[in-house]
Each structure stands twice: as structure tokens, then as C-alpha cells.
Amino acid sequence: MIIDKISILNFKNIEEAELTFSPKMNCFFGNNGMGKTNLLDALYYLSFTKNYTNLSDLQLITHDRDFAVLQGYYTENEGFEEIYCGIKRKQKKVFKRNKKEYDRLSEHIGLLPLVMISPADSELIQGGSDERRKFVDMLICQYDKEYMRALIHYNKALQQRNALLRTNLIQENDPEVFALWEEQMVLSGQIIHEKRKALIEIFLPLFQEYYRIISNEDETVNLTYESQLSQSSLKDLLQEKRPRDQLLGYTTAGIHKDDFHFLLDEYLIRKIGSQGQNKTYLIALKLAQFNLLVQKNASVPILLLDDLFDKLDAKRVEQIIQLVSQPAFGQIFITDTNRKYLDEILASMQHNYKLFYVNKGQINETDSLATHR
């Protein structure tokens, strides 16, 4: 999948932009805080119907403006896709594919596969289990509609069960109502659990190989899946914990409590990893995600690399440059304040590329990096 052109109006600090892109490499440079990441976030939004850091839609509209518009034009082989998104204050956002509005936004996920590597990824290591579950869920949802449906049904049933738990009026038919929603959680939860297990089996070797290539060190990395369903059936767990859950007012058992442990030399990387090791771990995760999506989809994902080289030594930077320069990678968008690395990438590639200079939300194509040195 390739995005040929994007139109942006009132998105974060980008008041207006209309850009055409190279089908291979697109580099954006400028000082911090100028809007480079906002451009990548606009591309991400067009693929996932939400922004990368989970800001509310209202926070994405330029200050003192009433609406924002994103419009992307994509091609793949002989196919063409026009994606439109309109966000207005106090109104539901509108998402259209080829001028036809979606009935459900979930229908759009997977159409435009995309992988983003960003400084915000540090939350995968340092944050709570919900961050790691979201990473896994979004990965599987890009290629597995059954998983997405199961996740939607499970979360709906979980919300309903939690609402029952919070009520102070316990009625005679409550056990039957609980059983109704718990049955839905069990059916959907089992699908999610099995597909998460299957993911780890195929994902782990890809991840370990990318980490080995980038680090070029004798370090062992691992990724393990922890779930209550590995020891007991969800049906038994929900029934067993229902009295305690009624006291607490929320559900304490289920796949929404799953976690994925990120390990370095068999220890949690968040406890022992250096900044360089943490970033290498995250980049390897995302490149493995890219590789897996290539295997699962007919479309090659778009790759977004935001501030990629910060906190990495020269050797690891060189390995990453060599990796992303390979023909297996399709269209790439990369931002950096260090133009030296962009020069090295472009020098190593025998591909078409475009350069853009970003300053205070203004994005202008330029012929040479030297113009702004």
C-alpha cells in the first residue's frame, strides 16, 4: 500500500498542507516541536481512525478552529482508495472510503496496514499491561477480523457485567443476567486467548532475529504471554470470583487482565535495560510486527519512523539503516533532527525519495538537505 497524496486542514499545528509523496522514502527534518510528528500522526489516523497517543479527537483540532479534515489518496497495484476524515467540535467524526461513509469504524481497520515506531513506544516497556495488550490487539486486528469481532463482543459483555456489579439493587434474576453476559465473555475470551497464544509462537522468532541483527550483541531477549486462562477456564473463574467482584464493583478475571512480559536475559527489561537496549527492543518489536503483517496481508504496510535514532549508538544506527534500506520494506516516512542520519539513509538507498523541511507547522518539499544546514 502506498499513499500518493495527503491533504491536511487544522490538524494539530498543521493549519493547511497538501503533499505528494515518494513511493519509497520520505524524509522530514526540522527542529523539535515544529510538526514532524504531527504529520506522521495524520497518516496514522487515516489508517486507524484515531491518533497514536490516544488524544481525544477534540485535542487534534487546531486551537481556535472548529473542525479538522484529513484526506489521503492511496494506490496498490491497479487499485485506488480515497480516505476522508472530518472532525467537528460537538459532532461525531465522519470517516469515508471512496466517498461512502462507514457504518462502523472497525470496518476500516486493516485496509491500510501501517507500523509506527515512535518515542511514545517507551510506554510498552514502562507502562501498565493495558499498553502491551493494546499493542498486541492492534497487531492482530490488522489481519484477523474474527479477532476484532471477538474483542468488540468481549469488551461489550465486560462493560455490562461491570455495570451489574456496580448496582446496589440485587434482584432475584441477577444470577441469570450475570450468566448471560459471562457466557458471552467466555465465548469471545477463548477466541482471543487462543489467537494471542498463536501470535506469540510466530512473532517471537521474528522479534529475536531483528534484535540480534540490530544489537549485534550476545543478549537474549524473550516475550512471554501471561493469562489467567492458561490455568483455569474463564467460566469457572467468573463464577468463583463473582462474590468478590460484587464487593469491588468490577471484574477481576478475564483476558482483559492478560499481560505480555518483555524480557532481557530472562529479567524484565524495564528493570535492567539501558536506554539503548530498551529502544533496540522496541524497534525489534515493531520490525517484527511489520514482517508479520507482510506475511498475513496482501499489502505491504507503510512504515513510519519518528525520531528513530535518538539514544542509539552509531553501530545500532548503521544496522537499522541497512535493514530499512532493503527492498522488503515499502513506503517509508522518517523524521529526524539529525540530518546526518538522513543523509546516510539516502546515500545507502538506490530508490526514489523526497525531502521535506518542517517549520512551525509549515511543510515544504526541498531539493537538498544542504539548503537548511
C-alpha positions in Angstrom: 0.0 0.0 0.0 1.3 3.5 -0.9 -0.1 6.9 -0.1 0.4 9.2 -3.0 -1.0 12.4 -1.6 -2.5 13.8 1.6 -4.5 17.0 2.3 -4.5 18.3 5.9 -6.6 21.1 7.4 -6.4 22.3 11.0 -4.8 19.1 12.4 -2.8 19.9 15.5 -0.3 22.6 14.5 -0.7 21.9 10.7 -3.2 24.5 9.6 -3.0 23.6 5.9 -0.9 21.3 3.8 -1.2 19.4 0.6 1.7 17.0 0.0 2.6 14.4 -2.6 5.0 11.6 -1.6 7.6 9.3 -3.0 6.5 5.7 -3.3 9.7 4.7 -1.3 11.4 7.2 1.1 10.0 10.4 2.5 12.2 12.3 5.0 11.0 15.2 7.2 13.5 17.3 9.1 13.5 20.4 11.3 13.8 21.3 15.0 11.8 19.6 17.7 8.2 20.8 18.2 7.8 22.0 14.6 5.2 19.5 13.4 7.1 16.5 12.1 5.4 14.0 14.4 2.0 15.6 13.7 2.4 14.8 10.0 3.1 11.1 10.9 0.1 11.1 13.3 -2.1 12.3 10.5 -1.0 9.3 8.4 -1.6 7.0 11.4 -5.1 8.5 11.9 -6.1 7.7 8.4 -5.2 4.0 9.0 -6.6 3.5 12.5 -9.3 6.2 12.9 -7.5 7.5 16.0 -4.2 9.2 16.8 -1.1 7.4 18.0 -1.1 8.6 21.6 -4.9 8.3 22.2 -5.6 12.0 22.5 -9.3 12.8 22.1 -10.5 14.0 18.7 -11.1 17.5 20.1 -7.5 17.8 21.1 -6.4 17.1 17.4 -8.2 20.2 16.1 -6.0 23.3 15.7 -6.6 25.8 18.5 -9.5 28.2 17.8 -10.7 26.2 14.8 -14.0 24.4 14.6 -13.0 21.4 12.5 -10.2 19.4 11.1 -10.0 17.4 7.8 -7.7 14.7 6.6 -7.8 13.3 3.1 -5.5 10.6 1.8 -5.1 9.1 -1.7 -3.7 5.6 -1.8 -2.8 3.2 -4.6 -1.8 -0.5 -4.7 -1.2 -2.3 -8.0 -4.2 -1.1 -10.0 -6.4 -0.3 -7.0 -7.2 3.2 -5.7 -8.5 4.3 -2.3 -9.6 7.7 -1.2 -10.0 8.1 2.6 -11.7 11.1 4.1 -12.0 12.1 7.8 -13.8 15.1 9.1 -13.7 16.1 12.8 -16.0 18.8 14.2 -16.5 20.1 17.7 -19.6 18.7 19.4 -20.3 16.3 16.4 -19.5 12.7 15.6 -16.5 12.4 13.3 -17.1 11.2 9.8 -14.9 8.5 8.1 -15.4 7.7 4.4 -13.9 5.3 2.0 -14.2 6.3 -1.6 -16.9 8.9 -0.6 -19.0 6.2 1.2 -19.3 6.6 5.0 -18.6 3.6 7.2 -21.4 2.1 9.3 -18.8 1.1 11.9 -15.2 2.5 12.2 -14.0 -1.0 12.9 -14.7 -1.9 9.3 -11.8 0.3 8.3 -9.1 -1.4 10.4 -6.7 -3.4 8.3 -7.5 -1.7 5.0 -4.3 0.4 5.2 -1.7 -1.6 7.1 0.8 0.6 8.9 3.5 0.3 11.5 4.8 3.3 13.5 8.0 3.5 15.6 7.9 6.4 18.0 9.4 7.7 21.3 5.9 7.1 22.8 6.6 3.4 22.4 8.5 3.5 25.7 5.2 3.1 27.4 5.2 -0.5 26.1 8.1 -1.2 28.5 7.5 1.3 31.3 3.7 1.4 31.3 1.0 -1.0 32.5 -0.3 -4.2 31.0 -3.0 -2.4 29.1 -0.4 -0.7 26.9 1.1 -4.1 25.9 -2.4 -5.6 25.3 -3.3 -2.7 23.0 -0.1 -3.3 21.0 -1.0 -7.0 20.5 -4.6 -6.3 19.9 -3.9 -3.7 17.2 -1.4 -6.0 15.5 -3.8 -8.9 15.3 -6.8 -6.7 14.3 -4.9 -5.6 11.2 -5.2 -9.0 9.7 -7.8 -11.0 11.6 -11.4 -9.8 11.5 -12.6 -12.7 13.7 -10.3 -11.5 16.5 -11.6 -7.9 16.2 -15.2 -9.1 16.4 -14.3 -11.2 19.5 -12.6 -8.3 21.1 -15.6 -6.0 20.5 -18.0 -8.5 21.9 -15.9 -9.3 24.9 -15.5 -5.6 25.8 -19.2 -5.0 25.5 -20.0 -8.0 27.7 -17.4 -6.9 30.2 -18.9 -3.4 30.4 -22.3 -4.9 31.0 -21.0 -7.3 33.7 -19.3 -4.4 35.4 -22.5 -2.3 35.3 -24.3 -5.2 37.1 -21.5 -5.4 39.7 -21.9 -1.7 40.5 -25.6 -1.8 41.0 -26.9 -1.6 44.6 -30.2 -3.3 43.8 -29.5 -7.0 43.7 -32.6 -8.6 42.1 -33.7 -12.3 42.1 -32.9 -12.7 38.4 -29.4 -11.2 38.7 -27.6 -14.6 38.6 -29.3 -15.3 35.3 -28.3 -11.9 33.9 -24.8 -12.4 35.1 -24.7 -15.8 33.4 -25.9 -14.3 30.1 -23.0 -11.8 29.9 -20.5 -14.2 31.3 -21.3 -16.7 28.6 -20.5 -14.0 26.0 -17.2 -13.2 27.8 -16.3 -16.9 27.8 -17.0 -17.5 24.1 -15.2 -14.3 23.0 -12.4 -14.6 25.6 -11.5 -18.1 24.5 -11.0 -17.0 20.9 -8.9 -14.0 22.0 -6.8 -16.2 24.3 -6.1 -18.8 21.6 -5.2 -16.2 19.0 -2.8 -14.4 21.4 -1.0 -17.7 22.1 -0.7 -18.4 18.4 0.6 -14.9 17.8 3.5 -15.3 20.2 4.6 -18.6 18.6 5.1 -17.0 15.2 6.1 -13.5 16.4 8.8 -14.4 18.8 11.4 -15.8 16.3 11.0 -12.8 14.1 11.4 -10.4 17.0 14.5 -12.2 18.4 16.2 -12.2 14.9 15.6 -8.4 14.5 17.0 -7.8 18.0 20.1 -9.9 17.2 20.7 -8.0 13.9 20.3 -4.5 15.4 22.2 -5.1 18.7 25.0 -7.3 17.3 25.5 -8.3 20.9 25.3 -11.6 22.9 22.0 -10.7 24.5 19.0 -13.0 24.9 15.5 -11.4 24.6 12.2 -13.0 25.1 8.5 -12.2 25.1 6.1 -14.3 27.2 2.3 -14.3 27.5 0.7 -14.5 30.9 -3.1 -15.2 31.1 -5.4 -16.5 33.8 -7.0 -18.7 31.2 -3.8 -20.7 31.0 -4.6 -22.3 34.4 -8.4 -22.2 34.6 -11.5 -21.9 32.4 -12.9 -18.4 32.2 -16.4 -19.7 33.1 -15.1 -21.1 36.4 -13.1 -18.0 37.2 -16.0 -15.7 36.7 -18.3 -17.8 38.8 -15.7 -18.2 41.5 -14.9 -14.5 41.7 -18.4 -13.1 41.3 -19.0 -12.5 45.1 -15.7 -10.7 45.4 -16.3 -8.8 42.2 -19.6 -7.6 43.6 -17.8 -6.1 46.6 -15.2 -4.4 44.4 -17.6 -3.3 41.6 -15.5 -4.6 38.7 -14.4 -7.8 37.1 -11.1 -9.2 38.3 -10.8 -12.2 36.0 -10.6 -12.4 32.2 -8.4 -11.8 29.2 -8.6 -8.0 30.0 -6.1 -8.9 32.8 -3.6 -10.6 30.4 0.0 -9.3 30.2 3.0 -9.8 27.9 6.4 -9.8 29.7 9.3 -8.1 27.9 12.5 -9.9 29.0 16.2 -9.3 28.5 18.5 -12.1 29.7 15.4 -13.6 31.5 14.8 -10.4 33.5 12.1 -7.7 32.9 13.8 -5.2 30.6 12.2 -2.3 32.4 14.2 -3.2 35.4 17.6 -3.8 33.9 17.7 -2.4 30.3 19.7 0.6 29.3 18.1 3.3 27.2 19.8 1.9 24.1 18.7 -1.7 24.9 15.1 -0.5 25.6 15.0 1.3 22.3 16.5 -1.6 20.4 13.9 -3.9 22.0 11.1 -1.6 20.8 12.4 -1.2 17.3 12.8 -5.0 17.0 9.2 -5.4 18.2 7.9 -3.1 15.5 10.0 -4.5 12.7 8.8 -8.0 13.7 5.2 -6.5 13.5 6.0 -5.2 10.0 7.3 -8.6 8.9 4.3 -10.5 10.3 1.9 -8.1 8.6 3.7 -8.7 5.3 3.1 -12.4 5.8 -0.5 -12.1 6.7 -1.6 -9.3 4.3 -1.5 -8.9 0.6 -0.5 -5.2 1.2 3.0 -4.2 2.4 2.5 -1.8 5.4 3.5 1.8 5.4 6.4 2.3 7.8 6.6 5.5 10.0 9.8 6.1 11.8 9.6 9.0 14.3 12.9 10.2 15.8 14.3 6.8 15.3 17.9 7.2 16.1 17.8 9.0 19.5 19.5 7.1 22.3 21.2 4.6 19.9 24.9 4.2 19.3 26.4 4.5 15.8 26.7 0.7 15.4 23.0 0.2 16.0 22.0 3.1 13.8 24.0 1.6 11.0 22.3 -1.8 11.4 18.8 -0.1 11.3 19.8 1.9 8.2 20.8 -1.3 6.4 17.6 -3.0 7.4 15.1 -0.3 6.3 17.1 0.1 3.0 16.2 -3.5 2.0 13.7 -4.0 -0.9 11.3 -5.8 1.5 10.3 -2.5 3.0 7.8 -0.5 1.0 6.9 3.2 1.6 8.8 4.8 4.5 8.3 8.1 6.3 11.1 9.2 8.6 11.6 12.2 10.8 14.8 13.4 12.5 16.5 16.5 13.7 19.9 15.0 12.9 20.3 15.3 9.1 23.5 13.3 9.2 21.4 10.1 9.6 19.0 11.1 6.9 22.0 11.6 4.5 23.3 8.2 5.4 20.0 6.5 4.7 19.5 8.3 1.3 23.1 7.5 0.3 22.6 3.8 1.1 19.4 3.6 -1.0 19.1 3.4 -4.7 15.4 4.4 -4.6 13.2 7.4 -5.3 13.0 9.8 -2.3 11.6 13.2 -1.3 12.8 15.6 1.4 10.6 17.9 3.4 11.5 20.8 5.7 9.1 21.3 8.6 8.9 24.6 10.5 6.1 25.8 12.8 3.5 23.6 11.1 4.6 24.5 7.6 5.8 21.6 5.5 7.7 22.3 2.3 9.4 20.0 -0.1 13.1 20.8 -0.7 15.6 19.6 -3.2 18.5 19.2 -0.9 19.2 18.8 2.8 22.1 21.2 2.4 19.7 24.1 1.8 18.8 24.1 5.5 22.2 23.3 7.1 
